[in-house]
Amino acid sequence: MEAVFFRAAPEQAATIRSAEDLEDDPSADPLRVGSTGAFVMLAEVLCGRGRRALEQLRDATCQSFSVWSLSEDVVNALGALSDHEVDNVAETWLAKAGGDELDADLYELSTFLTDLRTALGVGSEDESGVDSKGEEKLFVLFQEKAL
């Protein structure tokens, strides 16, 4: 499956059925994962909360894929990463999740984390992390793709 991260207001995120429904480009290139467990491991690495740091916003149906939100702890930890820490987190994440959960190498994971950090406003001229669009949050769509 592919994990597609996007920014949206919570009420808008609940209406996203697939990546084609996104108004803007995803926050990072989609990442192939074995299950949601890949992001449980990321949450564990970032803030030590694991499964408690992810919340299912909408379950998959016959016409849509599942959408999950990340806790503020995960978002804050991700936004606070330095360039050097991004590489360390990617390495630890890959070691904890393993090849069954993550279909990516260290470079891809580092790039993915950097793109997410950028989507949160880190590394731009306005590093406040505040989105001019209002109350947007970071969500992940777990979309099944044919190989």
C-alpha angles and dihedrals in degrees: 000000000000125000110215115189120204141165119237144135110273094247090051093046090058089061096053107109099172140351089273089068093061113113093203132033116279116270090246138000111287113269121216110231135172094226144330085283089084089068093042084061091048091051089049091052094045102044110355094247102108115178093004088067094063127066127189108233095181133004122228117267133184087272103037145035126238121272123204133186127216121228121250087249091062094043092048093047091048092048092050095055117118120218090259093048092052090065092047092049091048091052094047092044092053092047093050098042098037131199094297091065102033124047094192141087127234093269092053092047093048090049091047092052091045091052091050090048090051091049087057090058097258115139094023127107089263103053095172091106088227113134117222088218092070128238099010120152135190116263135175125218114204103210125182113226129189112242 
